[in-house]
Amino acid sequence: MNIDFEKILERADYYKPAMTKFLRDILAIPGESCHEEQVIQRIRQEMNSLQFDEVRIDPMGNILGFIGHGPRLLAYDAHIDTVKVGEPSLWRYDPYRGYEDEEIIVGRGASDQRGGMAAMVYAGRIIKDLALAGDYTLLFTGTVQEEDCDGLCWQYIIEEDKLRPECVILTEPTDCRIYRGHRGRMEIKVTTTGVGCHGSAPERGENAIYKMIKIIKELEHLSTNFISDAFLGQGSLTVSEIFSDSPSRCAVADKCWISIDRRLTVDESEEYALAQIRNLSAVRESGAIVEVYSYDRPSYTGLKYPASCYFPPWSLKEDHLLCQAAIKTYHSLFQTTPLVDKWTFSTNGTVIMGQHGIPCIGFGPGKEQEAHAPNEKTFKTHLVKSAALYAALPSIYFKQG
């Protein structure tokens, strides 16, 4: 098949107003993790109106749109849940009513990552318009609960829906660069216990908070001594939350616990990261418990799919067939060489490739620094570029392989 890249770009530009309207429609619907149902229904409406070959919603609530009927399967993924708005006074525009001008679209989720959803859905329409589909099937997923638990949605798609694509394009924001990996992460809980007593005589008890202070000081020092990888960078650690219990405000705390956000680079396993903390002298002396958080919030459908909050790192070699196909597609469309890089944050790729070994690359509208920020925005030119690349990539990839 000869690919007319100019026509693909023309169609992507033609659909810019429709992509913009669709994106603003879904931005107007609040959809934090476990509350995405109305967003999913609006996406189903759009997929059906654009004549996807099959559209269905799985028991977890992920939407699955299909184009083609061939034996080989390539997938595009966009998680469609968002984080909270945060402090409303920091927003110049209402985060759900949004704002647009000739260049940008503002709203919670514009970059992270409903812009990717809008672009990939219209890429499906471009593929149909230009008869680009071949002897393969394309799967377009709008996934839920990613902000709560990276990759849980894809664990379900692979293990329960029994869909295992040979590769996945993640549409998280990349500033229209090609990304091929990111560090992993863990959510770790450390708990100290003490003996409560009246606060007027603290010597009668044992303060769990004081034990934790010593641990936190050692954690701060530990965070300067992590493994570094030439591509993914160095592991990191931060104490993200601290809590305590006591019989009253006039009492010695008998329990204290902290949350740790641990970022993992190559060769930093779950066991390795836990052992580092368990071996701290303050942890050993206090008898603190160090464990990985688990996640079991029900999805909007009511389904519970428990998982450990351990998300491994992953990276795809630049000479891999998928990465090279993305680079070739980018060059053919835009007549320039793309920057190949990595995310700072984590994505569904932690399960897709990190756990299941399915090759992933990332390409998406919006900039990484817009994620979770007030006045979050994406760019209309990014929607066009992303839709064009998503439409052209399968032909290049399957032709190579």
TORLODREN-806165 format. One record per residue (C-alpha): residue in three letters; x, y, z. Coordinates in steps of 0.5 Angstrom, whole numbers, padded with zeros to 4 digits, always signed. Example, Ala and Ser with C-alpha at 12.3 -4.5 7.8 and 13.67 -1.06 7.14 Angstrom:
2
ALA+0025-0009+0016
SER+0027-0002+0014
***
This chain:
401
MET+0000+0000+0000
ASN+0003+0007-0002
ILE+0001+0012+0004
ASP-0001+0019+0002
PHE+0002+0023+0008
GLU+0000+0029+0005
LYS-0008+0027+0005
ILE-0007+0024+0012
LEU-0005+0031+0014
GLU-0010+0034+0010
ARG-0016+0030+0014
ALA-0013+0031+0021
ASP-0013+0039+0020
TYR-0020+0038+0017
TYR-0022+0034+0023
LYS-0019+0040+0028
PRO-0026+0043+0029
ALA-0029+0036+0031
MET-0023+0034+0035
THR-0024+0041+0039
LYS-0031+0040+0040
PHE-0031+0033+0042
LEU-0025+0035+0047
ARG-0029+0040+0050
ASP-0035+0036+0051
ILE-0031+0031+0055
LEU-0027+0036+0059
ALA-0034+0039+0061
ILE-0036+0032+0064
PRO-0032+0031+0071
GLY-0029+0024+0071
GLU-0024+0023+0077
SER-0022+0016+0078
CYS-0028+0011+0079
HIS-0033+0016+0077
GLU-0032+0016+0069
GLU-0038+0013+0067
GLN-0041+0019+0063
VAL-0035+0021+0060
ILE-0035+0014+0057
GLN-0042+0014+0055
ARG-0040+0021+0051
ILE-0034+0017+0048
ARG-0038+0011+0046
GLN-0043+0016+0042
GLU-0037+0019+0039
MET-0034+0012+0037
ASN-0041+0010+0034
SER-0042+0016+0030
LEU-0035+0016+0027
GLN-0037+0009+0025
PHE-0032+0004+0029
ASP-0033-0003+0027
GLU-0035-0005+0034
VAL-0035-0001+0041
ARG-0036-0004+0047
ILE-0035-0003+0055
ASP-0032-0008+0059
PRO-0034-0010+0066
MET-0029-0005+0069
GLY-0032+0000+0065
ASN-0026+0001+0060
ILE-0029+0003+0053
LEU-0026-0001+0047
GLY-0027+0001+0040
PHE-0025-0003+0034
ILE-0023-0002+0027
GLY-0021-0008+0022
HIS-0022-0015+0023
GLY-0015-0018+0022
PRO-0011-0023+0026
ARG-0006-0018+0028
LEU-0008-0013+0034
LEU-0005-0006+0035
ALA-0008-0002+0041
TYR-0008+0006+0042
ASP-0009+0007+0050
ALA-0012+0014+0053
HIS-0014+0014+0060
ILE-0020+0018+0061
ASP-0020+0019+0069
THR-0017+0026+0072
VAL-0015+0028+0078
LYS-0018+0033+0082
VAL-0019+0041+0080
GLY-0015+0043+0086
GLU-0015+0050+0089
PRO-0021+0053+0085
SER-0018+0060+0086
LEU-0011+0058+0082
TRP-0015+0057+0076
ARG-0016+0063+0071
TYR-0022+0059+0067
ASP-0027+0054+0070
PRO-0024+0048+0069
TYR-0030+0044+0066
ARG-0033+0050+0062
GLY-0026+0051+0060
TYR-0023+0056+0055
GLU-0021+0056+0048
ASP-0018+0061+0043
GLU-0014+0059+0036
GLU-0008+0056+0039
ILE-0010+0052+0046
ILE-0016+0049+0050
VAL-0016+0049+0057
GLY-0019+0045+0062
ARG-0018+0039+0067
GLY-0016+0033+0063
ALA-0014+0037+0057
SER-0007+0035+0057
ASP-0007+0029+0062
GLN-0010+0026+0058
ARG-0017+0027+0054
GLY-0013+0030+0049
GLY-0010+0024+0047
MET-0017+0021+0047
ALA-0020+0026+0042
ALA-0014+0025+0037
MET-0014+0018+0037
VAL-0021+0017+0036
TYR-0021+0022+0030
ALA-0015+0018+0027
GLY-0020+0012+0027
ARG-0024+0016+0023
ILE-0018+0018+0018
ILE-0016+0011+0017
LYS-0023+0009+0015
ASP-0024+0016+0010
LEU-0017+0014+0007
ALA-0018+0006+0007
LEU-0012+0005+0011
ALA-0014-0001+0015
GLY-0010-0007+0013
ASP-0010-0015+0015
TYR-0010-0013+0022
THR-0015-0010+0028
LEU-0014-0003+0031
LEU-0016-0003+0038
PHE-0018+0004+0041
THR-0018+0004+0049
GLY-0021+0009+0054
THR-0019+0007+0060
VAL-0021+0008+0068
GLN-0018+0009+0074
GLU-0011+0010+0072
GLU-0010+0016+0076
ASP-0011+0012+0082
CYS-0007+0006+0080
ASP-0003+0006+0074
GLY-0004+0000+0069
LEU-0010-0003+0073
CYS-0014-0002+0067
TRP-0010-0006+0063
GLN-0009-0012+0067
TYR-0016-0013+0067
ILE-0016-0012+0059
ILE-0010-0017+0058
GLU-0012-0022+0064
GLU-0020-0022+0064
ASP-0022-0019+0057
LYS-0017-0023+0054
LEU-0014-0018+0049
ARG-0007-0018+0048
PRO-0004-0013+0043
GLU+0003-0014+0040
CYS+0004-0007+0041
VAL+0001-0001+0044
ILE+0001+0007+0043
LEU+0000+0011+0049
THR-0003+0017+0048
GLU-0001+0021+0054
PRO+0002+0028+0053
THR+0009+0028+0050
ASP+0009+0035+0047
CYS+0009+0031+0040
ARG+0015+0027+0042
ILE+0016+0020+0042
TYR+0017+0017+0049
ARG+0020+0010+0050
GLY+0020+0009+0057
HIS+0019+0011+0064
ARG+0021+0010+0071
GLY+0017+0005+0076
ARG+0014+0007+0082
MET+0012+0004+0089
GLU+0007+0007+0094
ILE+0010+0005+0101
LYS+0007+0005+0108
VAL+0012+0005+0114
THR+0008+0005+0121
THR+0011+0006+0128
THR+0007+0004+0134
GLY+0008+0007+0141
VAL+0004+0007+0148
GLY-0001+0012+0149
CYS-0001+0016+0156
HIS-0004+0023+0158
GLY+0000+0029+0155
SER+0002+0032+0162
ALA+0006+0026+0163
PRO+0009+0024+0156
GLU+0015+0020+0160
ARG+0010+0015+0162
GLY+0009+0013+0154
GLU+0012+0012+0148
ASN+0011+0017+0142
ALA+0010+0014+0136
ILE+0011+0020+0132
TYR+0018+0021+0135
LYS+0020+0014+0132
MET+0018+0016+0126
ILE+0022+0023+0126
LYS+0028+0019+0126
ILE+0026+0014+0120
ILE+0024+0021+0116
LYS+0031+0023+0117
GLU+0035+0017+0115
LEU+0030+0017+0109
GLU+0032+0024+0107
HIS+0039+0021+0107
LEU+0038+0015+0103
SER+0035+0018+0097
THR+0041+0021+0095
ASN+0044+0014+0094
PHE+0040+0011+0089
ILE+0042+0007+0083
SER+0042+0011+0076
ASP+0041+0009+0069
ALA+0043+0012+0063
PHE+0036+0013+0060
LEU+0031+0013+0065
GLY+0035+0017+0070
GLN+0036+0016+0078
GLY+0031+0013+0083
SER+0028+0017+0088
LEU+0024+0018+0094
THR+0020+0023+0098
VAL+0015+0022+0104
SER+0009+0024+0101
GLU+0004+0024+0107
ILE+0004+0023+0115
PHE-0001+0021+0119
SER-0002+0019+0127
ASP-0007+0017+0132
SER-0007+0018+0139
PRO-0013+0017+0145
SER-0014+0025+0144
ARG-0010+0032+0143
CYS-0008+0031+0150
ALA-0004+0025+0149
VAL+0002+0021+0147
ALA+0001+0019+0140
ASP+0001+0011+0140
LYS+0001+0010+0132
CYS+0004+0014+0126
TRP+0005+0012+0119
ILE+0008+0015+0113
SER+0007+0014+0105
ILE+0013+0014+0101
ASP+0013+0015+0093
ARG+0019+0011+0091
ARG+0021+0012+0084
LEU+0025+0006+0081
THR+0030+0006+0076
VAL+0033+0000+0072
ASP+0035-0006+0077
GLU+0031-0003+0083
SER+0026-0009+0084
GLU+0020-0009+0089
GLU+0024-0013+0094
TYR+0031-0009+0093
ALA+0027-0002+0095
LEU+0023-0005+0101
ALA+0030-0008+0104
GLN+0033-0001+0103
ILE+0028+0002+0108
ARG+0027-0004+0112
ASN+0035-0004+0113
LEU+0035+0003+0116
SER+0038+0003+0123
ALA+0032+0007+0125
VAL+0027+0002+0122
ARG+0030-0004+0126
GLU+0031+0000+0132
SER+0023+0002+0132
GLY+0021-0005+0130
ALA+0017-0001+0124
ILE+0013-0004+0119
VAL+0015-0003+0112
GLU+0010-0005+0107
VAL+0007-0004+0100
TYR+0000-0001+0099
SER-0006-0005+0096
TYR-0011-0002+0092
ASP-0018-0004+0092
ARG-0023+0001+0090
PRO-0029-0001+0086
SER-0029+0002+0079
TYR-0036+0006+0077
THR-0039-0001+0075
GLY-0038-0003+0082
LEU-0032-0008+0080
LYS-0027-0009+0085
TYR-0020-0012+0082
PRO-0015-0011+0087
ALA-0008-0010+0086
SER-0001-0008+0089
CYS+0001-0001+0089
TYR+0008-0003+0085
PHE+0009-0001+0078
PRO+0016-0003+0075
PRO+0020+0001+0070
TRP+0020+0000+0063
SER+0024+0002+0057
LEU+0024+0000+0049
LYS+0030+0000+0046
GLU+0031+0005+0040
ASP+0032+0000+0035
HIS+0026-0004+0036
LEU+0021-0005+0030
LEU+0015+0000+0034
CYS+0020+0005+0036
GLN+0023+0005+0029
ALA+0016+0005+0026
ALA+0014+0011+0030
ILE+0020+0015+0028
LYS+0019+0014+0020
THR+0012+0016+0021
TYR+0014+0022+0024
HIS+0019+0024+0019
SER+0015+0022+0013
LEU+0009+0026+0016
PHE+0013+0032+0018
GLN+0019+0032+0014
THR+0024+0033+0021
THR+0027+0028+0026
PRO+0023+0027+0032
LEU+0026+0028+0039
VAL+0026+0021+0043
ASP+0025+0021+0050
LYS+0022+0019+0056
TRP+0016+0021+0061
THR+0018+0023+0068
PHE+0011+0021+0071
SER+0008+0014+0070
THR+0003+0011+0065
ASN-0001+0005+0064
GLY+0006+0002+0060
THR+0008+0000+0067
VAL+0003-0006+0067
ILE+0003-0007+0059
MET+0010-0007+0058
GLY+0013-0007+0065
GLN+0009-0013+0067
HIS+0007-0016+0061
GLY+0013-0015+0056
ILE+0008-0012+0051
PRO+0012-0007+0047
CYS+0010+0001+0048
ILE+0012+0007+0045
GLY+0008+0014+0047
PHE+0006+0020+0043
GLY+0001+0025+0045
PRO-0002+0032+0045
GLY+0000+0037+0051
LYS+0006+0038+0055
GLU+0008+0033+0061
GLN+0008+0039+0066
GLU+0001+0041+0064
ALA-0001+0034+0068
HIS-0005+0036+0074
ALA-0003+0043+0074
PRO-0008+0049+0075
ASN-0010+0052+0068
GLU-0008+0045+0065
LYS-0009+0046+0057
THR-0007+0043+0051
PHE-0006+0045+0044
LYS-0010+0045+0037
THR-0004+0044+0033
HIS-0002+0038+0037
LEU-0009+0035+0036
VAL-0008+0035+0029
LYS+0000+0032+0029
SER-0002+0027+0034
ALA-0009+0024+0030
ALA-0004+0024+0023
LEU+0001+0020+0027
TYR-0004+0015+0030
ALA-0007+0014+0023
ALA-0001+0013+0019
LEU+0003+0009+0024
PRO+0000+0002+0023
SER+0001+0002+0016
ILE+0008+0003+0017
TYR+0009-0002+0023
PHE+0005-0007+0019
LYS+0009-0006+0013
GLN+0016-0007+0017
GLY+0014-0013+0021
***
